[in-house]
Amino acid sequence: MMGETIGQIVRTMRPHQWVKNLFVLAPLVFAQAFWSAELLVRGVIATVLFCLMAGTVYLINDIADRHRDRNHPVKRNRPIASGKLSVRTAGIAAWATGGTSLVAAIILDVRLAGVLAGYLGLNLAYSRFLKHVAFVDVGSIATGFVLRVVAGSVAVDVWLSEWLVLCTFLLACFLGLGKRCHELILRREGTVKKTRRGWSKFEPHQLEAGLFFIGGLTVAAYTIYALTASLPDQPLRTRHTPLAHPLIPVSIPFVVMGLARFYQLVGRRVPNSPTEEMLRDPMLIGTVLAWGGLLLALAVV
């Protein structure tokens, strides 16, 4: 019985979504600091703590959304919505995981604890009312990704590139807008009965245009960074400088292909959101791995 309850708690914390928390390690790569064993360990610890806090947020959100989730073809199978995990048990688990994350972060770096507290506060506000305001909810999600990057930066004490912040925010907006667009497609086709209140007045084609625009901005921002980083007059590289290499523009096609593939996933008529489908899509996974592998290789050359 206890093992089953723990299993339902872990399932609610969505470990398959924790891949998003790899953004915490981004400053290590882009500041070329991952070669330091000490900094790498600190970065990994910060990532684990962010996973605990993200799991706490999922527990809180599922408690708040349990009635709405029961009307969704997929979300109704979540442990809390289906009744497999009680609200009381989920609440205790949220206190335990959130408290552990904050206490451990204080020990590692008080600034990291501040970022985690800010992430928790942002998501509590999101769960309460921000998610019902169109576009503000997407901006809130994007800010959460930026906080992941900031957490990694303060944990390993490296300079945070403005390009990394901008590209992270735009990419997260692109993913969030794609998820909302997919929800509207399902609503229009009658697959789901309701959608988020703030988005009910929009049509899928309107969001598709916005999605295309944000995707273009993301590519533009990354391209400017890549071309700038390839210039020969870059400063000497230290662990406090952004990644710079003459071959970085080679990574641009991978970014374009990845965004284009996600755009395709948005249009699929499947119950799962595109942000969940992307974690199982071989083409998108391969593109991300190729992009990440290329950057890691350039960082050590």
N, C-alpha and C positions, 0 to 999 in steps of 0.2 A: 504493500500500500504506500509506504513512504517513498519507495523507489519510483513508483508510478507518478506520485505527486511531484517529485523532483524532476522527472522527465517532462511533465506538462509545464513546469516552471521554465525549464530550459527551452522548451519548444516555443513558449510565449516570448522569451527573450530574443528569439530569431537569430541564432548563431550563424545561419546562412547569410544574414544581412551584415554581419560584422566585417565582411570584406571592405565595406565602405570606410571602416576605421583605418585602413591602410593609408589613408590620407594623412594620418598622424605622422607617418614615416616619411612623407614627401619632403619636408625640410632637410632631412638627413641626406637625401639623394641630391636635391637641387643646391644644397650648400656644400656638397662633397665631403660630408662629415661621417659617412657610414663606415669609413675605414678605421675609426676609433672604436675599440671594443667597449670602452666605458660609455661613450655616447650611444652606441648601438644598443647596449643593454638598457640604458635610460629610455631610449626611444621605444623599445619593445615593451617595457613596463608601462609607459604612458599609453601605448596602444591597448594593452590589456585593460588598464583602468578605464579607458574610454569605452571599451567593449562592455564592461560592467555597467557604466553609466547609460550607454545606449540601450542595454537590456532593461535597465530600470525604467527608461522612458517608454519602451514598448509595453512593459507591464502596466504602467500608468495609463497609457493611451488605450490599451485593450479593456481596461476597467471602465474608462470613460465612454468608450465606443461600443460596449457590449450589446446594447439594444439595437443600434444601427447596423452593427456587423451581422446580426441575425437575419437581415434582409438581403445580404450580399451572397451571391452563389458560391464564393470561395471563402470569404471571411467568416461565414457562419460556422465553419469547421474549426475555428480557432478555439483553444482550450477554454477560455473564459466565456466566450459567446455560446459555445456548445454545452457549457455546464460541467466540463471535465475538471476544471480548476475553479475553486470558489473565489469569490471576490476578496474575502478575508485573507485567505492564504496568499493570493497574489499581492495584496497590499503589504503583508509582512515581508514577502520576498523582495518587494520594491524597496522597502526601508533598509533591509539588510544589504542588498547589493549597492544601493546608492550610498549608504553610509560607509561601507567598506571602501568604495571607490574614492570618496572624499578624504577619508582619514589617511589612506595610503598615499594619496596625491599630496597632502600636506607634508608628509614625511619626505617625499621625493623633492618637491618644490612647491612652495605655497602659491606661486603664480599659476601652476598647473591646476591646483585646487580651485583657484578663482575662475579659470576657464571652464572647468567641469561644472562648477556651480552656475556659471552663466549659461552653459548649454542646458542644464537641467531647468533653470528658470525660463529660458526661451521656449523649451518644449512644454513646460507646464502652461505657459501663456498660449502656446500653439494649440494644445489640447483643449483649453478652455474656450478660446474665442478666435484666435488668429486663423485657424484652419477654415473658418467659415467666411473669411474675407478674401475674395478673389484676388489673385496675384500677390497679396500680402502673405498668404500661406506659402506660396512658392518661394518668395523672398526669405521667409523664415527658415525654410528647409535649406536654402542655399547658404544662409548665414551659419547654420549648423555645420555645414561642411567647412566653411572658413574657420570656424572655431576648432575643428579637428586639426587643421593645418597650424593654427596658432598654438594649440596644445603641444604639438610636436616641436614647434620652434622654441617655446619656453622650457620644455622638458630637457632639450639638449643644448639650449642656450646658443642658438645660431641665428644669424640675421635672417629676417623673413622678407623674401623678394616680393615686391609689389606685383610682379608679373604672375607669381604663383597664386597670390590672393585673387587677382582679377580673373585668371583662367579658372580657378576653382569655383568662384562665385558664378561665373557664366555657365560653366559645365553643369553645376548643380541646378541652376535655373532651367537649363535645357532638359535635364532629366525630370525635374518636377513638373514642368509644363507638359512634357510628353505623357506623364502619368495622368494628369488631369484631362488631357485630350482623349486618352484611351477610355477613361471613365465616361466621358460624354458620348463617345461612340457606342459604348455598351448600353448607355441609357437610351439613346436614340433608337437602337435596335431592339429595345425591350429586354435585354439580358439582365439588367439591374433595374430595380423599381425607382430608386432615388439616387441622387448625386449630392455632392456638397452644396450647401445652400448658396454660397456666393457664386457658384458656377452655373446655376440652373438657367440663367438667361443667355448663356453663350451657346453657340453651335460649334461642332467639331471643326468645320472648315475655317472658322475664325481663329481657333487656337492653332491649327496646323500652320497658318500663315505666321503667327507669332513664334511658333516653334522653329520654323524655317529661318526667321529673322535672328532669333537668339543663337541658333546653330551657326549662322554666318558670323555673328559677332565673336563667338567662341573661337572659330577657325581664324578669324582676323587677329584676335588678341594673341593666340598661340603663334601664329605666323610672324607677327611683329617681334615677339620675344625670341623666336628661333633665329630670325634673320639678324636681330641685334646681337644675340649671343654668339653668332658666327663671325662677327667682325674681328679683324686681326688686332685691333687696338684695345681689346678687353684688358682689364687690370689683372695683375697676378692673382692666381686662384688660391684662396685660402678657405678654411672651413666657414668663413663668414661671408663669402661672396657667392652669388648665384652661379649655377652651372653654365659654363661658357665653353663652346667647342665649335670649330669650323664645320663639323658635319651634323650639327643639330638640325638644320633644315631638312635632312633626310627623314626625320621623324614626322614631318608635317603630313605626308600622305596617310600615315596610320591614324592620325587624329581625324582626318576627313573621312576615312573609311569607317572608323568607329562611330562617329556621329551619324553618318548615313545609314549604317546598319541599325542603330537604335531608332532612327526615324521610321525604318521599315517595320520594326517591332511594334511601334505605336499603332500602326494601321492594322495589325492582326486582330482578328475577331476571336480572341481567346479570353477566358475569364481572368487569368492571371495578369497583373499589371506588367507593363514593359520593363520596369525596374527589377521585377522578379524574373522575367523571361531572359533578361540580359545575362543573368548569373548562370543560365543553363545553355545559352546560345554558343555553339562551338566557334562560329565565325567571329563573333564579338569578343569572346574570351581569347581566341588566338590573336586577334588584332591588338588587344590590350597587352597581352604578354609580349608580343613582338615589340610594341612601343616601349614598354617598361624595360625589356631586355636591352634594347638599343641605348636607352638613356643610361642604364647602369654601365654598359660597356664604354660609353663615351666618358662617363664620370671617372673611370679608372685609367683612361688612356692619357 
